[in-house]
Amino acid sequence: DTGVSQDPRHKITKRGQNVTFRCDPISEHNRLYWYRQTLGQGPEFLTYFQNEAQLEKSRLLSDRFSAERPKGSFSTLEIQRTEQGDSAMYLCASSSLQGTTDTQYFGPGTRLTVL
Amino acid sequence: AQKITQTQPGMFVQEKEAVTLDCTYDTSDPSYGLFWYKQPSSGEMIFLIYQGSYDQQNATEGRYSLNFQKARKSANLVISASQLGDSAMYFCAMSLRGSTLGRLYFGRGTQLTVWP
């Protein structure tokens, strides 16, 4: 069973540039989540998809951030006009509701550094 | 507001000993799920164990058990027979309404170090 994969694993960019990250969930999972984790903190929720529908967005997701999940498969997270404060680990997770349990399985993350 | 508190920034345990990592939570929702994840230095979050708010028994998964005390709103992780490979960051997390709504709320984590 293939786990959640993310690409790239590391990204270094200059302030003001746009970046795009990709997440491929576990194949039978219909739910997909994005989180952001800064140094010394736990992950913070950004957004959530069920199939192709984006059902929930955090206030952390400013206008510079956009996420898509076309056809309910892989997802992309784009950050426009990056700022130094965007430097963080971006984690993707996927899940499938089993009864009342919805365990999220995480990918390896994309570490973004904005210079 | 939902909140997870992990008061131990770091814990140390000798190999083969048991260790308890503390977690308290705050929610007014009667239906919720509690999770523990392990994050090694490589960065990936690894699911360890789950406890639902209506579960009567404490959850166990191999060497991991969750000491769930609902009245105290605590969900401590117990790792028995610690191994060197258990050294990592451990996060407690909560989801609402039995996990059906999605997002996880995480604590700040506890760094566990296992020494020989």
Chai-1 contact restraints between the chains, C-beta under 6 A:
chainA,res_idxA,chainB,res_idxB,connection_type,confidence,min_distance_angstrom,max_distance_angstrom,comment,restraint_id
A,G42,B,F91,contact,1.0,0.0,6.0,A-B,restraint_1
A,G42,B,F106,contact,1.0,0.0,6.0,A-B,restraint_2
A,G42,B,G107,contact,1.0,0.0,6.0,A-B,restraint_3
A,G42,B,R108,contact,1.0,0.0,6.0,A-B,restraint_4
A,G42,B,G109,contact,1.0,0.0,6.0,A-B,restraint_5
A,P43,B,F106,contact,1.0,0.0,6.0,A-B,restraint_6
A,F45,B,R103,contact,1.0,0.0,6.0,A-B,restraint_7
A,Y48,B,G102,contact,1.0,0.0,6.0,A-B,restraint_8
A,T100,B,G98,contact,1.0,0.0,6.0,A-B,restraint_9
A,T101,B,S99,contact,1.0,0.0,6.0,A-B,restraint_10
A,D102,B,S99,contact,1.0,0.0,6.0,A-B,restraint_11
A,T103,B,F47,contact,1.0,0.0,6.0,A-B,restraint_12
A,T103,B,Y50,contact,1.0,0.0,6.0,A-B,restraint_13
A,F106,B,M45,contact,1.0,0.0,6.0,A-B,restraint_14
A,P108,B,E44,contact,1.0,0.0,6.0,A-B,restraint_15
A,G109,B,G43,contact,1.0,0.0,6.0,A-B,restraint_16
